[in-house]
Amino acid sequence: MSVKAGKHARELLLKEYRGVLSTHSKAMPGFPFGSVVPYCLDAEGRPLILISRIAQHTHNLGQDAKCSLLVGERGAEDVQAVGRLTLLAEARQLHDEDEIEAAAQRYYRFFTQSRDYHRAHDFDFWRLEPVRWRFIGGFGAIHWLEQVALANPFATDGSEASMVEHMNDDHASAIAHYVELAGLPQHEPAQMAGVDSEGFHLRIGQSLYWLPFPAPCGNPGAVRQALVQLARAESWPTNGAPSA
């Protein structure tokens, strides 16, 4: 049961791209302080955030690194009947130049507008290092989980960026078909933002959508086969429900 719950929790983490970051208030000791932050997942599947040095939550983390990130399904009519995930974590600012560069390249693909304010203002990358997870999959489906994050093999070996670039440069029609197949908004062209072993992210405007592969992919060749299969499909495979 915990394996299945962990998979559902990870899919929720992948489908969403913003959550409520709760920190220990520096200005009001003893009180929690909540703020909304966008995030993407790093190569190890951990949330990566970009926050301003002058923000209250940054000051709070500088005093106490313990925090939580609450993620819920977007657009839910009944928030208590759908999935939500709380990550208890320790926040760590990235200082190593190679880590910062890798984080920036990945984060910018998901949040293109962040490139400008990152350069113009004092923003830093922080990683949320998981301690424990609390997943609620609906009424009565409540789990404490030790493991949810899953390393992205394509981010760690560098192949993700080349696959994303190739799809965006040469296969716009396939991407448009994925959008139509999944019933996603078509008000402007979509671009691929990321690929992991279980699916891929599309960016439409400033919104992100994660779509699952028909089956997990362990190497770039399997990803190619999955994308070709979806490009030829007339409906989304029944073993993977897209996030819309």
C-alpha positions as CSV (number, residue, x, y, z in Angstrom):
1,M,0.0,0.0,0.0
2,S,2.8,2.4,0.9
3,V,4.4,1.8,-2.5
4,K,1.2,2.7,-4.3
5,A,0.7,5.7,-2.0
6,G,4.2,6.9,-2.7
7,K,3.7,6.7,-6.4
8,H,0.5,8.7,-6.2
9,A,2.2,11.2,-3.9
10,R,5.1,11.6,-6.4
11,E,2.7,12.1,-9.3
12,L,0.9,14.9,-7.4
13,L,4.3,16.5,-6.7
14,L,5.1,16.3,-10.4
15,K,1.7,17.5,-11.6
16,E,1.7,20.6,-9.4
17,Y,4.4,23.3,-9.5
18,R,3.5,25.6,-6.6
19,G,2.8,25.1,-2.9
20,V,2.6,26.7,0.5
21,L,6.0,27.0,2.1
22,S,5.7,27.2,5.9
23,T,8.7,28.4,7.9
24,H,9.3,29.4,11.5
25,S,8.6,33.1,11.9
26,K,11.6,35.2,12.9
27,A,9.6,38.3,13.4
28,M,6.9,36.5,15.4
29,P,8.6,33.7,17.3
30,G,6.5,30.6,17.8
31,F,4.2,31.2,14.9
32,P,4.3,29.4,11.5
33,F,4.7,31.7,8.4
34,G,3.1,30.5,5.1
35,S,3.9,31.8,1.7
36,V,3.2,30.5,-1.9
37,V,6.3,29.4,-3.9
38,P,6.7,27.9,-7.3
39,Y,9.0,24.8,-7.5
40,C,10.4,22.2,-9.9
41,L,12.1,19.0,-8.9
42,D,15.9,18.7,-9.1
43,A,17.8,15.7,-10.5
44,E,17.1,13.7,-7.3
45,G,13.4,14.5,-7.3
46,R,13.6,17.1,-4.5
47,P,11.7,20.4,-4.7
48,L,13.9,23.3,-5.9
49,I,12.8,26.9,-5.2
50,L,14.2,30.3,-6.1
51,I,13.6,32.9,-3.4
52,S,14.6,36.5,-2.8
53,R,17.1,37.3,-0.1
54,I,14.8,40.1,1.3
55,A,11.7,37.8,1.5
56,Q,10.4,37.0,4.9
57,H,10.5,33.2,4.4
58,T,14.2,33.5,3.4
59,H,15.0,35.3,6.7
60,N,13.0,32.6,8.5
61,L,15.0,29.8,6.8
62,G,18.2,31.5,7.7
63,Q,17.3,31.2,11.3
64,D,15.7,27.7,11.2
65,A,16.0,25.5,8.1
66,K,13.1,23.3,9.2
67,C,10.1,23.9,7.0
68,S,7.2,22.2,5.2
69,L,5.7,22.4,1.7
70,L,2.0,21.8,1.2
71,V,1.0,20.8,-2.3
72,G,-2.7,20.2,-3.3
73,E,-4.5,19.4,-6.5
74,R,-5.2,22.6,-8.4
75,G,-8.8,23.5,-9.3
76,A,-10.4,21.0,-7.0
77,E,-14.0,21.7,-6.1
78,D,-13.7,19.7,-2.8
79,V,-10.2,20.0,-1.5
80,Q,-10.8,17.4,1.2
81,A,-11.8,14.8,-1.4
82,V,-8.6,15.0,-3.5
83,G,-4.9,14.5,-3.0
84,R,-2.6,16.7,-1.0
85,L,0.9,16.2,0.1
86,T,2.9,17.8,3.0
87,L,6.7,17.5,2.8
88,L,8.6,18.0,6.0
89,A,12.0,19.2,5.0
90,E,15.3,21.0,5.8
91,A,16.0,23.8,3.4
92,R,19.5,24.2,2.1
93,Q,20.7,27.2,0.0
94,L,22.9,26.1,-3.0
95,H,26.4,27.6,-2.9
96,D,28.4,25.3,-5.2
97,E,28.7,27.0,-8.6
98,D,28.1,23.7,-10.5
99,E,25.0,23.0,-8.4
100,I,23.7,26.5,-9.0
101,E,24.3,26.3,-12.8
102,A,22.5,22.9,-13.0
103,A,19.6,24.3,-10.9
104,A,19.4,27.4,-13.1
105,Q,19.3,25.5,-16.3
106,R,16.5,23.2,-15.1
107,Y,14.5,25.9,-13.3
108,Y,14.5,28.3,-16.3
109,R,13.0,25.7,-18.5
110,F,10.0,25.5,-16.1
111,F,9.8,29.1,-15.2
112,T,11.2,31.1,-18.2
113,Q,10.2,34.5,-16.6
114,S,12.4,33.8,-13.6
115,R,15.6,34.3,-15.7
116,D,15.1,38.1,-15.7
117,Y,14.4,38.7,-12.1
118,H,17.0,36.2,-11.0
119,R,19.7,38.3,-12.8
120,A,18.2,41.7,-11.8
121,H,17.6,41.0,-8.1
122,D,19.1,39.1,-5.3
123,F,17.5,35.6,-5.6
124,D,19.1,32.3,-4.6
125,F,18.3,28.7,-5.2
126,W,17.3,26.5,-2.3
127,R,16.7,22.8,-2.1
128,L,14.1,21.2,0.1
129,E,15.7,18.0,1.5
130,P,13.0,15.6,2.5
131,V,12.7,14.3,6.1
132,R,9.2,12.8,5.9
133,W,6.1,13.0,3.8
134,R,2.4,13.0,4.7
135,F,0.1,12.1,1.8
136,I,-3.7,12.2,1.9
137,G,-5.2,10.7,-1.3
138,G,-8.8,11.4,-0.3
139,F,-11.1,10.5,2.5
140,G,-9.5,7.8,4.7
141,A,-6.4,7.4,2.4
142,I,-3.8,8.8,4.8
143,H,-0.2,7.8,4.8
144,W,3.1,8.8,6.4
145,L,5.8,8.0,3.8
146,E,9.5,7.8,4.1
147,Q,10.3,7.8,0.4
148,V,8.5,9.7,-2.3
149,A,11.3,11.5,-4.3
150,L,12.7,9.5,-7.3
151,A,15.9,10.5,-9.0
152,N,15.5,11.6,-12.6
153,P,18.0,9.5,-14.7
154,F,17.8,12.0,-17.6
155,A,18.6,15.0,-15.4
156,T,21.6,13.2,-13.8
157,D,23.2,12.1,-17.1
158,G,22.5,15.3,-19.0
159,S,20.2,13.8,-21.7
160,E,17.1,15.6,-20.5
161,A,18.1,19.0,-21.9
162,S,19.0,17.5,-25.3
163,M,15.7,15.6,-25.5
164,V,13.7,18.7,-24.5
165,E,15.6,20.9,-27.1
166,H,15.1,18.3,-29.8
167,M,11.3,18.0,-29.2
168,N,10.8,21.8,-29.1
169,D,12.9,22.4,-32.2
170,D,11.8,19.5,-34.4
171,H,8.5,18.1,-33.2
172,A,6.1,21.0,-32.5
173,S,3.3,19.1,-34.2
174,A,3.8,16.1,-31.9
175,I,3.7,18.4,-28.8
176,A,0.5,20.0,-30.2
177,H,-1.0,16.5,-30.5
178,Y,-0.1,15.7,-26.9
179,V,-1.9,18.9,-25.8
180,E,-5.0,18.0,-27.8
181,L,-4.9,14.4,-26.6
182,A,-4.7,15.4,-23.0
183,G,-7.4,18.1,-23.3
184,L,-5.0,20.9,-22.3
185,P,-5.5,24.6,-23.1
186,Q,-4.6,25.5,-26.7
187,H,-4.5,29.3,-26.4
188,E,-0.8,29.4,-27.3
189,P,1.8,26.8,-28.4
190,A,3.1,24.4,-25.8
191,Q,6.8,23.7,-25.2
192,M,8.4,20.7,-23.5
193,A,10.0,21.7,-20.2
194,G,11.2,18.5,-18.7
195,V,11.4,14.7,-19.0
196,D,11.6,12.1,-16.2
197,S,11.3,8.3,-16.1
198,E,7.6,8.4,-15.5
199,G,6.4,11.3,-17.8
200,F,7.1,14.7,-19.1
201,H,6.2,18.4,-18.5
202,L,4.7,20.8,-21.0
203,R,4.7,24.5,-20.5
204,I,1.7,26.5,-21.9
205,G,2.1,30.2,-21.2
206,Q,3.1,30.2,-17.5
207,S,1.3,27.1,-16.6
208,L,2.9,23.6,-16.3
209,Y,1.3,20.2,-17.0
210,W,2.8,16.8,-16.3
211,L,1.7,14.0,-18.6
212,P,2.5,10.3,-17.8
213,F,4.2,7.9,-20.2
214,P,2.2,4.7,-21.0
215,A,4.9,2.9,-19.0
216,P,8.1,3.9,-17.1
217,C,11.1,4.7,-19.3
218,G,14.6,3.7,-18.2
219,N,16.6,5.2,-21.0
220,P,16.3,7.9,-23.8
221,G,15.5,5.2,-26.3
222,A,12.4,4.2,-24.3
223,V,11.4,7.8,-24.0
224,R,11.6,8.2,-27.8
225,Q,9.4,5.1,-28.2
226,A,6.9,6.4,-25.7
227,L,6.7,9.8,-27.3
228,V,6.3,8.3,-30.8
229,Q,3.5,6.0,-29.4
230,L,1.7,9.1,-28.0
231,A,2.2,11.0,-31.2
232,R,0.3,8.3,-33.1
233,A,-2.3,7.6,-30.4
234,E,-6.0,8.6,-30.9
235,S,-6.7,8.7,-27.2
236,W,-4.6,8.8,-24.0
237,P,-3.5,5.4,-22.8
238,T,-5.8,4.0,-20.1
239,N,-2.9,3.1,-17.8
240,G,-1.9,6.8,-17.5
241,A,-4.3,9.6,-16.8
242,P,-3.0,13.1,-17.9
243,S,-3.1,16.0,-15.6
244,A,-5.2,18.8,-16.9
